Amino acid sequence: ANQSLVEPLSERELEVLRLVTIGRSNKEIARALSVSDNTVANHVRNILAKTGTANRTEAAAFARAQRLA
């Protein structure tokens, strides 16, 4: 378990976070996962809230630091 997470990330959120970490845009992530851009935006919003990060760059740094990506 990871104490720095507000609440655990879902499997899908982890997938999205990994793609964010390698620099994919929401549109690219949506295409890769066969979901809408809106769905990806919601996942990203949830990821930022759960990780306590302010933006994608911080979320990616968090993912690397926590060995999630």
All heavy atoms as TSV, in Angstrom:
chain	resi	resn	atom	element	x	y	z
A	1	ALA	N	N	0.849	-1.207	0.000
A	1	ALA	CA	C	0.000	0.000	0.000
A	1	ALA	C	C	0.872	1.241	0.000
A	1	ALA	O	O	1.983	1.222	0.508
A	1	ALA	CB	C	-0.913	-0.011	1.209
A	2	ASN	N	N	0.319	2.282	-0.547
A	2	ASN	CA	C	1.093	3.503	-0.708
A	2	ASN	C	C	0.482	4.618	0.136
A	2	ASN	O	O	-0.605	5.071	-0.133
A	2	ASN	CB	C	1.085	3.859	-2.205
A	2	ASN	CG	C	2.005	5.009	-2.507
A	2	ASN	OD1	O	2.252	5.838	-1.639
A	2	ASN	ND2	N	2.491	5.056	-3.714
A	3	GLN	N	N	1.193	5.045	1.154
A	3	GLN	CA	C	0.661	6.044	2.078
A	3	GLN	C	C	0.469	7.416	1.436
A	3	GLN	O	O	-0.314	8.210	1.914
A	3	GLN	CB	C	1.597	6.213	3.283
A	3	GLN	CG	C	1.445	5.113	4.312
A	3	GLN	CD	C	2.090	3.805	3.885
A	3	GLN	OE1	O	3.007	3.793	3.068
A	3	GLN	NE2	N	1.618	2.698	4.401
A	4	SER	N	N	1.211	7.719	0.349
A	4	SER	CA	C	1.099	9.062	-0.204
A	4	SER	C	C	-0.093	9.214	-1.143
A	4	SER	O	O	-0.359	10.293	-1.618
A	4	SER	CB	C	2.398	9.476	-0.895
A	4	SER	OG	O	2.761	8.510	-1.832
A	5	LEU	N	N	-0.820	8.138	-1.396
A	5	LEU	CA	C	-2.039	8.243	-2.197
A	5	LEU	C	C	-3.213	8.573	-1.289
A	5	LEU	O	O	-3.381	7.950	-0.250
A	5	LEU	CB	C	-2.328	6.925	-2.924
A	5	LEU	CG	C	-1.472	6.609	-4.138
A	5	LEU	CD1	C	-1.772	5.202	-4.633
A	5	LEU	CD2	C	-1.709	7.605	-5.248
A	6	VAL	N	N	-4.007	9.544	-1.693
A	6	VAL	CA	C	-5.207	9.897	-0.955
A	6	VAL	C	C	-6.147	8.699	-0.962
A	6	VAL	O	O	-6.678	8.293	0.050
A	6	VAL	CB	C	-5.891	11.132	-1.583
A	6	VAL	CG1	C	-7.182	11.462	-0.859
A	6	VAL	CG2	C	-4.948	12.324	-1.563
A	7	GLU	N	N	-6.364	8.128	-2.128
A	7	GLU	CA	C	-7.062	6.846	-2.248
A	7	GLU	C	C	-6.432	6.112	-3.414
A	7	GLU	O	O	-5.821	6.733	-4.281
A	7	GLU	CB	C	-8.571	7.035	-2.389
A	7	GLU	CG	C	-9.023	7.658	-3.677
A	7	GLU	CD	C	-10.542	7.840	-3.712
A	7	GLU	OE1	O	-11.244	6.863	-4.038
A	7	GLU	OE2	O	-11.009	8.940	-3.436
A	8	PRO	N	N	-6.529	4.788	-3.425
A	8	PRO	CA	C	-5.831	4.028	-4.465
A	8	PRO	C	C	-6.318	4.359	-5.871
A	8	PRO	O	O	-7.495	4.679	-6.070
A	8	PRO	CB	C	-6.126	2.573	-4.128
A	8	PRO	CG	C	-6.915	2.563	-2.873
A	8	PRO	CD	C	-7.259	3.962	-2.495
A	9	LEU	N	N	-5.416	4.287	-6.821
A	9	LEU	CA	C	-5.781	4.480	-8.221
A	9	LEU	C	C	-6.389	3.186	-8.751
A	9	LEU	O	O	-5.939	2.100	-8.403
A	9	LEU	CB	C	-4.536	4.823	-9.047
A	9	LEU	CG	C	-3.834	6.135	-8.704
A	9	LEU	CD1	C	-2.545	6.259	-9.515
A	9	LEU	CD2	C	-4.725	7.327	-8.953
A	10	SER	N	N	-7.397	3.336	-9.596
A	10	SER	CA	C	-7.976	2.158	-10.246
A	10	SER	C	C	-6.983	1.641	-11.290
A	10	SER	O	O	-6.045	2.349	-11.677
A	10	SER	CB	C	-9.292	2.534	-10.931
A	10	SER	OG	O	-9.030	3.375	-12.047
A	11	GLU	N	N	-7.215	0.435	-11.769
A	11	GLU	CA	C	-6.357	-0.124	-12.826
A	11	GLU	C	C	-6.347	0.808	-14.033
A	11	GLU	O	O	-5.303	1.052	-14.630
A	11	GLU	CB	C	-6.851	-1.506	-13.249
A	11	GLU	CG	C	-6.486	-2.608	-12.271
A	11	GLU	CD	C	-4.982	-2.686	-12.009
A	11	GLU	OE1	O	-4.188	-2.693	-12.980
A	11	GLU	OE2	O	-4.592	-2.723	-10.831
A	12	ARG	N	N	-7.508	1.331	-14.406
A	12	ARG	CA	C	-7.607	2.217	-15.570
A	12	ARG	C	C	-6.846	3.513	-15.323
A	12	ARG	O	O	-6.158	4.009	-16.210
A	12	ARG	CB	C	-9.078	2.497	-15.884
A	12	ARG	CG	C	-9.262	3.344	-17.119
A	12	ARG	CD	C	-8.662	2.686	-18.359
A	12	ARG	NE	N	-9.690	2.078	-19.146
A	12	ARG	CZ	C	-9.497	1.527	-20.342
A	12	ARG	NH1	N	-8.310	1.499	-20.891
A	12	ARG	NH2	N	-10.480	0.990	-20.986
A	13	GLU	N	N	-6.959	4.060	-14.113
A	13	GLU	CA	C	-6.219	5.286	-13.793
A	13	GLU	C	C	-4.719	5.038	-13.864
A	13	GLU	O	O	-3.969	5.896	-14.359
A	13	GLU	CB	C	-6.621	5.807	-12.412
A	13	GLU	CG	C	-8.010	6.412	-12.396
A	13	GLU	CD	C	-8.614	6.596	-11.017
A	13	GLU	OE1	O	-8.062	6.052	-10.027
A	13	GLU	OE2	O	-9.650	7.261	-10.917
A	14	LEU	N	N	-4.281	3.868	-13.412
A	14	LEU	CA	C	-2.852	3.537	-13.523
A	14	LEU	C	C	-2.429	3.469	-14.988
A	14	LEU	O	O	-1.348	3.961	-15.346
A	14	LEU	CB	C	-2.552	2.204	-12.828
A	14	LEU	CG	C	-2.449	2.268	-11.309
A	14	LEU	CD1	C	-2.405	0.861	-10.722
A	14	LEU	CD2	C	-1.236	3.072	-10.878
A	15	GLU	N	N	-3.281	2.874	-15.825
A	15	GLU	CA	C	-2.985	2.817	-17.264
A	15	GLU	C	C	-2.837	4.229	-17.837
A	15	GLU	O	O	-1.901	4.520	-18.565
A	15	GLU	CB	C	-4.146	2.142	-18.013
A	15	GLU	CG	C	-4.001	0.687	-18.292
A	15	GLU	CD	C	-5.196	0.180	-19.093
A	15	GLU	OE1	O	-6.327	0.221	-18.557
A	15	GLU	OE2	O	-4.985	-0.228	-20.243
A	16	VAL	N	N	-3.803	5.085	-17.495
A	16	VAL	CA	C	-3.779	6.470	-17.984
A	16	VAL	C	C	-2.536	7.178	-17.461
A	16	VAL	O	O	-1.837	7.863	-18.217
A	16	VAL	CB	C	-5.073	7.220	-17.583
A	16	VAL	CG1	C	-4.955	8.714	-17.881
A	16	VAL	CG2	C	-6.283	6.621	-18.306
A	17	LEU	N	N	-2.236	6.996	-16.183
A	17	LEU	CA	C	-1.061	7.643	-15.586
A	17	LEU	C	C	0.217	7.207	-16.287
A	17	LEU	O	O	1.093	8.035	-16.565
A	17	LEU	CB	C	-0.985	7.321	-14.088
A	17	LEU	CG	C	0.189	7.930	-13.323
A	17	LEU	CD1	C	0.245	9.445	-13.494
A	17	LEU	CD2	C	0.117	7.564	-11.854
A	18	ARG	N	N	0.328	5.926	-16.612
A	18	ARG	CA	C	1.532	5.448	-17.315
A	18	ARG	C	C	1.667	6.130	-18.678
A	18	ARG	O	O	2.767	6.488	-19.099
A	18	ARG	CB	C	1.495	3.930	-17.463
A	18	ARG	CG	C	1.720	3.233	-16.142
A	18	ARG	CD	C	1.812	1.718	-16.265
A	18	ARG	NE	N	1.897	1.140	-14.927
A	18	ARG	CZ	C	0.925	0.452	-14.348
A	18	ARG	NH1	N	-0.193	0.202	-14.987
A	18	ARG	NH2	N	1.083	-0.002	-13.122
A	19	LEU	N	N	0.542	6.316	-19.370
A	19	LEU	CA	C	0.576	6.960	-20.686
A	19	LEU	C	C	0.886	8.455	-20.555
A	19	LEU	O	O	1.614	9.019	-21.375
A	19	LEU	CB	C	-0.741	6.722	-21.427
A	19	LEU	CG	C	-0.946	5.258	-21.858
A	19	LEU	CD1	C	-2.383	5.008	-22.291
A	19	LEU	CD2	C	0.015	4.873	-22.973
A	20	VAL	N	N	0.355	9.083	-19.504
A	20	VAL	CA	C	0.691	10.492	-19.231
A	20	VAL	C	C	2.196	10.606	-18.991
A	20	VAL	O	O	2.861	11.519	-19.495
A	20	VAL	CB	C	-0.095	11.027	-17.999
A	20	VAL	CG1	C	0.501	12.337	-17.483
A	20	VAL	CG2	C	-1.579	11.212	-18.343
A	21	THR	N	N	2.735	9.655	-18.241
A	21	THR	CA	C	4.153	9.682	-17.862
A	21	THR	C	C	5.070	9.602	-19.084
A	21	THR	O	O	6.138	10.196	-19.084
A	21	THR	CB	C	4.457	8.547	-16.860
A	21	THR	OG1	O	3.603	8.728	-15.730
A	21	THR	CG2	C	5.888	8.559	-16.397
A	22	ILE	N	N	4.632	8.888	-20.121
A	22	ILE	CA	C	5.467	8.820	-21.325
A	22	ILE	C	C	5.115	9.921	-22.324
A	22	ILE	O	O	5.557	9.890	-23.469
A	22	ILE	CB	C	5.448	7.424	-21.990
A	22	ILE	CG1	C	4.045	7.008	-22.395
A	22	ILE	CG2	C	6.099	6.388	-21.077
A	22	ILE	CD1	C	3.998	5.754	-23.266
A	23	GLY	N	N	4.321	10.895	-21.861
A	23	GLY	CA	C	4.111	12.094	-22.666
A	23	GLY	C	C	2.945	12.058	-23.634
A	23	GLY	O	O	2.852	12.893	-24.534
A	24	ARG	N	N	2.044	11.105	-23.455
A	24	ARG	CA	C	0.899	11.038	-24.367
A	24	ARG	C	C	-0.130	12.119	-24.036
A	24	ARG	O	O	-0.355	12.417	-22.868
A	24	ARG	CB	C	0.222	9.671	-24.273
A	24	ARG	CG	C	1.082	8.514	-24.718
A	24	ARG	CD	C	1.257	8.507	-26.232
A	24	ARG	NE	N	1.913	7.286	-26.673
A	24	ARG	CZ	C	3.222	7.160	-26.834
A	24	ARG	NH1	N	4.029	8.167	-26.583
A	24	ARG	NH2	N	3.734	6.020	-27.249
A	25	SER	N	N	-0.764	12.662	-25.070
A	25	SER	CA	C	-1.840	13.637	-24.890
A	25	SER	C	C	-3.136	12.903	-24.561
A	25	SER	O	O	-3.237	11.687	-24.770
A	25	SER	CB	C	-2.042	14.445	-26.171
A	25	SER	OG	O	-2.592	13.609	-27.187
A	26	ASN	N	N	-4.122	13.643	-24.070
A	26	ASN	CA	C	-5.425	13.019	-23.801
A	26	ASN	C	C	-5.970	12.346	-25.051
A	26	ASN	O	O	-6.511	11.251	-24.990
A	26	ASN	CB	C	-6.437	14.051	-23.284
A	26	ASN	CG	C	-6.217	14.381	-21.820
A	26	ASN	OD1	O	-5.225	13.986	-21.219
A	26	ASN	ND2	N	-7.142	15.116	-21.241
A	27	LYS	N	N	-5.836	13.010	-26.188
A	27	LYS	CA	C	-6.357	12.468	-27.448
A	27	LYS	C	C	-5.661	11.146	-27.783
A	27	LYS	O	O	-6.304	10.174	-28.178
A	27	LYS	CB	C	-6.164	13.493	-28.576
A	27	LYS	CG	C	-6.976	13.186	-29.827
A	27	LYS	CD	C	-6.881	14.304	-30.861
A	27	LYS	CE	C	-7.657	15.558	-30.521
A	27	LYS	NZ	N	-9.078	15.350	-30.197
A	28	GLU	N	N	-4.341	11.103	-27.612
A	28	GLU	CA	C	-3.588	9.874	-27.885
A	28	GLU	C	C	-3.977	8.765	-26.910
A	28	GLU	O	O	-4.111	7.600	-27.302
A	28	GLU	CB	C	-2.080	10.140	-27.783
A	28	GLU	CG	C	-1.548	10.990	-28.916
A	28	GLU	CD	C	-0.129	11.497	-28.679
A	28	GLU	OE1	O	0.241	11.743	-27.516
A	28	GLU	OE2	O	0.596	11.663	-29.673
A	29	ILE	N	N	-4.161	9.138	-25.647
A	29	ILE	CA	C	-4.562	8.151	-24.640
A	29	ILE	C	C	-5.955	7.620	-24.971
A	29	ILE	O	O	-6.201	6.412	-24.912
A	29	ILE	CB	C	-4.531	8.766	-23.223
A	29	ILE	CG1	C	-3.087	9.121	-22.831
A	29	ILE	CG2	C	-5.147	7.802	-22.198
A	29	ILE	CD1	C	-2.954	9.973	-21.578
A	30	ALA	N	N	-6.864	8.516	-25.339
A	30	ALA	CA	C	-8.230	8.115	-25.685
A	30	ALA	C	C	-8.206	7.096	-26.822
A	30	ALA	O	O	-8.887	6.074	-26.780
A	30	ALA	CB	C	-9.062	9.336	-26.075
A	31	ARG	N	N	-7.392	7.377	-27.844
A	31	ARG	CA	C	-7.286	6.475	-28.987
A	31	ARG	C	C	-6.713	5.125	-28.542
A	31	ARG	O	O	-7.236	4.076	-28.907
A	31	ARG	CB	C	-6.403	7.116	-30.063
A	31	ARG	CG	C	-6.749	6.662	-31.472
A	31	ARG	CD	C	-6.001	7.429	-32.546
A	31	ARG	NE	N	-6.186	8.872	-32.416
A	31	ARG	CZ	C	-5.191	9.772	-32.369
A	31	ARG	NH1	N	-3.935	9.394	-32.465
A	31	ARG	NH2	N	-5.453	11.049	-32.254
A	32	ALA	N	N	-5.659	5.155	-27.736
A	32	ALA	CA	C	-4.997	3.920	-27.304
A	32	ALA	C	C	-5.932	3.039	-26.469
A	32	ALA	O	O	-5.875	1.811	-26.558
A	32	ALA	CB	C	-3.738	4.253	-26.501
A	33	LEU	N	N	-6.790	3.667	-25.669
A	33	LEU	CA	C	-7.656	2.904	-24.761
A	33	LEU	C	C	-9.082	2.763	-25.291
A	33	LEU	O	O	-9.940	2.207	-24.606
A	33	LEU	CB	C	-7.681	3.578	-23.381
A	33	LEU	CG	C	-6.323	3.714	-22.679
A	33	LEU	CD1	C	-6.495	4.389	-21.330
A	33	LEU	CD2	C	-5.636	2.369	-22.527
A	34	SER	N	N	-9.332	3.286	-26.484
A	34	SER	CA	C	-10.671	3.216	-27.094
A	34	SER	C	C	-11.756	3.823	-26.205
A	34	SER	O	O	-12.803	3.218	-25.990
A	34	SER	CB	C	-11.034	1.768	-27.454
A	34	SER	OG	O	-10.071	1.237	-28.328
A	35	VAL	N	N	-11.460	4.993	-25.661
A	35	VAL	CA	C	-12.444	5.749	-24.876
A	35	VAL	C	C	-12.478	7.182	-25.404
A	35	VAL	O	O	-11.663	7.557	-26.240
A	35	VAL	CB	C	-12.112	5.740	-23.357
A	35	VAL	CG1	C	-12.178	4.327	-22.793
A	35	VAL	CG2	C	-10.752	6.358	-23.082
A	36	SER	N	N	-13.418	7.983	-24.903
A	36	SER	CA	C	-13.522	9.366	-25.373
A	36	SER	C	C	-12.481	10.259	-24.696
A	36	SER	O	O	-11.966	9.935	-23.625
A	36	SER	CB	C	-14.926	9.917	-25.097
A	36	SER	OG	O	-15.071	10.177	-23.706
A	37	ASP	N	N	-12.198	11.400	-25.324
A	37	ASP	CA	C	-11.296	12.401	-24.736
A	37	ASP	C	C	-11.809	12.816	-23.359
A	37	ASP	O	O	-11.031	13.026	-22.430
A	37	ASP	CB	C	-11.199	13.646	-25.629
A	37	ASP	CG	C	-10.509	13.374	-26.969
A	37	ASP	OD1	O	-10.200	12.198	-27.256
A	37	ASP	OD2	O	-10.279	14.332	-27.721
A	38	ASN	N	N	-13.147	12.948	-23.246
A	38	ASN	CA	C	-13.763	13.334	-21.971
A	38	ASN	C	C	-13.471	12.327	-20.875
A	38	ASN	O	O	-13.200	12.700	-19.733
A	38	ASN	CB	C	-15.289	13.442	-22.125
A	38	ASN	CG	C	-15.724	14.860	-22.376
A	38	ASN	OD1	O	-14.925	15.782	-22.308
A	38	ASN	ND2	N	-16.998	15.031	-22.676
A	39	THR	N	N	-13.552	11.056	-21.216
A	39	THR	CA	C	-13.274	9.992	-20.244
A	39	THR	C	C	-11.838	10.106	-19.759
A	39	THR	O	O	-11.573	10.020	-18.552
A	39	THR	CB	C	-13.531	8.606	-20.879
A	39	THR	OG1	O	-14.904	8.547	-21.256
A	39	THR	CG2	C	-13.215	7.477	-19.915
A	40	VAL	N	N	-10.915	10.345	-20.683
A	40	VAL	CA	C	-9.507	10.496	-20.303
A	40	VAL	C	C	-9.343	11.714	-19.398
A	40	VAL	O	O	-8.658	11.649	-18.372
A	40	VAL	CB	C	-8.593	10.607	-21.544
A	40	VAL	CG1	C	-7.148	10.879	-21.121
A	40	VAL	CG2	C	-8.667	9.333	-22.369
A	41	ALA	N	N	-9.984	12.822	-19.758
A	41	ALA	CA	C	-9.889	14.044	-18.944
A	41	ALA	C	C	-10.384	13.772	-17.519
A	41	ALA	O	O	-9.770	14.237	-16.546
A	41	ALA	CB	C	-10.683	15.173	-19.589
A	42	ASN	N	N	-11.468	13.001	-17.396
A	42	ASN	CA	C	-11.985	12.643	-16.063
A	42	ASN	C	C	-10.978	11.799	-15.299
A	42	ASN	O	O	-10.749	12.027	-14.103
A	42	ASN	CB	C	-13.317	11.888	-16.174
A	42	ASN	CG	C	-14.454	12.797	-16.577
A	42	ASN	OD1	O	-14.418	13.994	-16.328
A	42	ASN	ND2	N	-15.458	12.222	-17.209
A	43	HIS	N	N	-10.368	10.823	-15.983
A	43	HIS	CA	C	-9.354	9.993	-15.329
A	43	HIS	C	C	-8.188	10.854	-14.856
A	43	HIS	O	O	-7.709	10.690	-13.733
A	43	HIS	CB	C	-8.830	8.914	-16.278
A	43	HIS	CG	C	-9.782	7.782	-16.501
A	43	HIS	ND1	N	-10.463	7.149	-15.492
A	43	HIS	CD2	C	-10.158	7.154	-17.641
A	43	HIS	CE1	C	-11.218	6.182	-15.991
A	43	HIS	NE2	N	-11.054	6.166	-17.310
A	44	VAL	N	N	-7.732	11.767	-15.712
A	44	VAL	CA	C	-6.598	12.634	-15.349
A	44	VAL	C	C	-6.966	13.478	-14.127
A	44	VAL	O	O	-6.172	13.608	-13.194
A	44	VAL	CB	C	-6.138	13.507	-16.541
A	44	VAL	CG1	C	-5.126	14.558	-16.092
A	44	VAL	CG2	C	-5.545	12.634	-17.650
A	45	ARG	N	N	-8.178	14.018	-14.127
A	45	ARG	CA	C	-8.639	14.821	-12.979
A	45	ARG	C	C	-8.618	13.978	-11.697
A	45	ARG	O	O	-8.152	14.441	-10.658
A	45	ARG	CB	C	-10.060	15.335	-13.239
A	45	ARG	CG	C	-10.252	16.765	-12.815
A	45	ARG	CD	C	-11.640	17.351	-13.019
A	45	ARG	NE	N	-12.583	16.579	-13.814
A	45	ARG	CZ	C	-12.763	16.734	-15.126
A	45	ARG	NH1	N	-12.052	17.615	-15.809
A	45	ARG	NH2	N	-13.653	16.006	-15.768
A	46	ASN	N	N	-9.112	12.738	-11.787
A	46	ASN	CA	C	-9.113	11.840	-10.626
A	46	ASN	C	C	-7.693	11.521	-10.171
A	46	ASN	O	O	-7.413	11.479	-8.973
A	46	ASN	CB	C	-9.839	10.531	-10.953
A	46	ASN	CG	C	-11.328	10.730	-11.138
A	46	ASN	OD1	O	-11.897	11.721	-10.671
A	46	ASN	ND2	N	-11.968	9.804	-11.824
A	47	ILE	N	N	-6.807	11.298	-11.134
A	47	ILE	CA	C	-5.402	10.995	-10.818
A	47	ILE	C	C	-4.771	12.165	-10.066
A	47	ILE	O	O	-4.096	11.975	-9.054
A	47	ILE	CB	C	-4.606	10.668	-12.104
A	47	ILE	CG1	C	-5.061	9.313	-12.680
A	47	ILE	CG2	C	-3.101	10.677	-11.830
A	47	ILE	CD1	C	-4.638	9.084	-14.120
A	48	LEU	N	N	-4.988	13.380	-10.549
A	48	LEU	CA	C	-4.415	14.563	-9.889
A	48	LEU	C	C	-4.952	14.682	-8.463
A	48	LEU	O	O	-4.192	14.939	-7.527
A	48	LEU	CB	C	-4.716	15.842	-10.680
A	48	LEU	CG	C	-4.132	15.937	-12.095
A	48	LEU	CD1	C	-4.480	17.271	-12.738
A	48	LEU	CD2	C	-2.629	15.713	-12.121
A	49	ALA	N	N	-6.257	14.456	-8.303
A	49	ALA	CA	C	-6.865	14.551	-6.965
A	49	ALA	C	C	-6.299	13.476	-6.041
A	49	ALA	O	O	-5.924	13.763	-4.896
A	49	ALA	CB	C	-8.382	14.424	-7.072
A	50	LYS	N	N	-6.214	12.251	-6.532
A	50	LYS	CA	C	-5.767	11.139	-5.689
A	50	LYS	C	C	-4.282	11.218	-5.359
A	50	LYS	O	O	-3.859	10.732	-4.304
A	50	LYS	CB	C	-6.068	9.805	-6.367
A	50	LYS	CG	C	-7.556	9.468	-6.388
A	50	LYS	CD	C	-7.773	8.121	-7.057
A	50	LYS	CE	C	-9.234	7.727	-7.080
A	50	LYS	NZ	N	-9.397	6.372	-7.640
A	51	THR	N	N	-3.480	11.778	-6.256
A	51	THR	CA	C	-2.037	11.853	-6.005
A	51	THR	C	C	-1.638	13.170	-5.361
A	51	THR	O	O	-0.489	13.347	-4.963
A	51	THR	CB	C	-1.230	11.673	-7.309
A	51	THR	OG1	O	-1.601	12.705	-8.240
A	51	THR	CG2	C	-1.457	10.305	-7.930
A	52	GLY	N	N	-2.586	14.109	-5.289
A	52	GLY	CA	C	-2.280	15.414	-4.703
A	52	GLY	C	C	-1.330	16.226	-5.565
A	52	GLY	O	O	-0.579	17.048	-5.063
A	53	THR	N	N	-1.354	15.977	-6.875
A	53	THR	CA	C	-0.488	16.717	-7.784
A	53	THR	C	C	-1.298	17.776	-8.523
A	53	THR	O	O	-2.519	17.662	-8.659
A	53	THR	CB	C	0.204	15.769	-8.788
A	53	THR	OG1	O	-0.785	14.981	-9.455
A	53	THR	CG2	C	1.187	14.838	-8.081
A	54	ALA	N	N	-0.595	18.813	-9.006
A	54	ALA	CA	C	-1.272	19.968	-9.594
A	54	ALA	C	C	-1.470	19.845	-11.098
A	54	ALA	O	O	-2.345	20.487	-11.665
A	54	ALA	CB	C	-0.476	21.241	-9.289
A	55	ASN	N	N	-0.634	19.026	-11.739
A	55	ASN	CA	C	-0.706	18.931	-13.204
A	55	ASN	C	C	-0.081	17.623	-13.675
A	55	ASN	O	O	0.429	16.846	-12.872
A	55	ASN	CB	C	0.007	20.142	-13.840
A	55	ASN	CG	C	1.428	20.282	-13.335
A	55	ASN	OD1	O	2.184	19.319	-13.294
A	55	ASN	ND2	N	1.800	21.483	-12.916
A	56	ARG	N	N	-0.126	17.421	-14.984
A	56	ARG	CA	C	0.368	16.167	-15.576
A	56	ARG	C	C	1.848	15.932	-15.290
A	56	ARG	O	O	2.272	14.807	-15.042
A	56	ARG	CB	C	0.163	16.201	-17.097
A	56	ARG	CG	C	-1.284	16.331	-17.498
A	56	ARG	CD	C	-1.373	16.689	-18.977
A	56	ARG	NE	N	-1.197	15.530	-19.816
A	56	ARG	CZ	C	-2.179	14.762	-20.236
A	56	ARG	NH1	N	-3.424	15.031	-19.916
A	56	ARG	NH2	N	-1.947	13.718	-20.996
A	57	THR	N	N	2.635	17.012	-15.328
A	57	THR	CA	C	4.080	16.892	-15.102
A	57	THR	C	C	4.352	16.398	-13.687
A	57	THR	O	O	5.164	15.485	-13.479
A	57	THR	CB	C	4.772	18.249	-15.339
A	57	THR	OG1	O	4.414	18.709	-16.643
A	57	THR	CG2	C	6.283	18.137	-15.242
A	58	GLU	N	N	3.656	16.995	-12.716
A	58	GLU	CA	C	3.816	16.548	-11.322
A	58	GLU	C	C	3.321	15.112	-11.162
A	58	GLU	O	O	3.917	14.326	-10.437
A	58	GLU	CB	C	3.036	17.453	-10.364
A	58	GLU	CG	C	3.712	18.765	-10.080
A	58	GLU	CD	C	2.979	19.583	-9.018
A	58	GLU	OE1	O	2.138	19.018	-8.279
A	58	GLU	OE2	O	3.250	20.789	-8.945
A	59	ALA	N	N	2.219	14.787	-11.825
A	59	ALA	CA	C	1.682	13.425	-11.734
A	59	ALA	C	C	2.687	12.423	-12.296
A	59	ALA	O	O	2.885	11.346	-11.729
A	59	ALA	CB	C	0.342	13.324	-12.468
A	60	ALA	N	N	3.328	12.782	-13.398
A	60	ALA	CA	C	4.329	11.899	-14.012
A	60	ALA	C	C	5.528	11.728	-13.071
A	60	ALA	O	O	6.035	10.613	-12.891
A	60	ALA	CB	C	4.780	12.462	-15.354
A	61	ALA	N	N	5.960	12.820	-12.451
A	61	ALA	CA	C	7.084	12.749	-11.512
A	61	ALA	C	C	6.705	11.874	-10.312
A	61	ALA	O	O	7.498	11.054	-9.847
A	61	ALA	CB	C	7.478	14.147	-11.056
A	62	PHE	N	N	5.471	12.037	-9.840
A	62	PHE	CA	C	4.964	11.220	-8.737
A	62	PHE	C	C	4.980	9.741	-9.133
A	62	PHE	O	O	5.433	8.895	-8.366
A	62	PHE	CB	C	3.532	11.661	-8.389
A	62	PHE	CG	C	2.859	10.805	-7.364
A	62	PHE	CD1	C	2.944	11.101	-6.023
A	62	PHE	CD2	C	2.124	9.686	-7.755
A	62	PHE	CE1	C	2.318	10.294	-5.071
A	62	PHE	CE2	C	1.499	8.878	-6.809
A	62	PHE	CZ	C	1.598	9.185	-5.463
A	63	ALA	N	N	4.501	9.458	-10.334
A	63	ALA	CA	C	4.438	8.067	-10.810
A	63	ALA	C	C	5.827	7.446	-10.842
A	63	ALA	O	O	6.017	6.301	-10.423
A	63	ALA	CB	C	3.803	8.016	-12.186
A	64	ARG	N	N	6.801	8.208	-11.318
A	64	ARG	CA	C	8.176	7.690	-11.366
A	64	ARG	C	C	8.719	7.470	-9.967
A	64	ARG	O	O	9.312	6.442	-9.678
A	64	ARG	CB	C	9.076	8.645	-12.149
A	64	ARG	CG	C	8.809	8.608	-13.634
A	64	ARG	CD	C	9.897	9.336	-14.424
A	64	ARG	NE	N	9.412	9.593	-15.765
A	64	ARG	CZ	C	8.848	10.740	-16.146
A	64	ARG	NH1	N	8.734	11.749	-15.313
A	64	ARG	NH2	N	8.423	10.885	-17.387
A	65	ALA	N	N	8.495	8.452	-9.092
A	65	ALA	CA	C	9.009	8.362	-7.708
A	65	ALA	C	C	8.405	7.163	-6.979
A	65	ALA	O	O	9.087	6.512	-6.184
A	65	ALA	CB	C	8.705	9.659	-6.963
A	66	GLN	N	N	7.129	6.876	-7.252
A	66	GLN	CA	C	6.444	5.759	-6.606
A	66	GLN	C	C	6.596	4.449	-7.360
A	66	GLN	O	O	5.974	3.456	-7.014
A	66	GLN	CB	C	4.960	6.090	-6.435
A	66	GLN	CG	C	4.660	7.323	-5.621
A	66	GLN	CD	C	5.152	7.195	-4.192
A	66	GLN	OE1	O	5.033	6.141	-3.589
A	66	GLN	NE2	N	5.707	8.258	-3.645
A	67	ARG	N	N	7.372	4.484	-8.426
A	67	ARG	CA	C	7.571	3.303	-9.280
A	67	ARG	C	C	6.241	2.752	-9.835
A	67	ARG	O	O	6.044	1.543	-9.916
A	67	ARG	CB	C	8.320	2.205	-8.552
A	67	ARG	CG	C	9.746	2.576	-8.184
A	67	ARG	CD	C	10.463	1.418	-7.567
A	67	ARG	NE	N	11.871	1.479	-7.264
A	67	ARG	CZ	C	12.678	2.533	-7.174
A	67	ARG	NH1	N	12.227	3.734	-7.422
A	67	ARG	NH2	N	13.936	2.421	-6.847
A	68	LEU	N	N	5.337	3.665	-10.167
A	68	LEU	CA	C	4.063	3.258	-10.761
A	68	LEU	C	C	4.159	3.216	-12.281
A	68	LEU	O	O	3.328	2.638	-12.951
A	68	LEU	CB	C	2.949	4.252	-10.364
A	68	LEU	CG	C	2.632	4.348	-8.880
A	68	LEU	CD1	C	1.640	5.466	-8.621
A	68	LEU	CD2	C	2.108	3.026	-8.356
A	69	ALA	N	N	5.155	3.919	-12.797
A	69	ALA	CA	C	5.303	4.001	-14.256
A	69	ALA	C	C	6.758	3.837	-14.633
A	69	ALA	O	O	7.639	4.040	-13.827
A	69	ALA	CB	C	4.783	5.329	-14.770
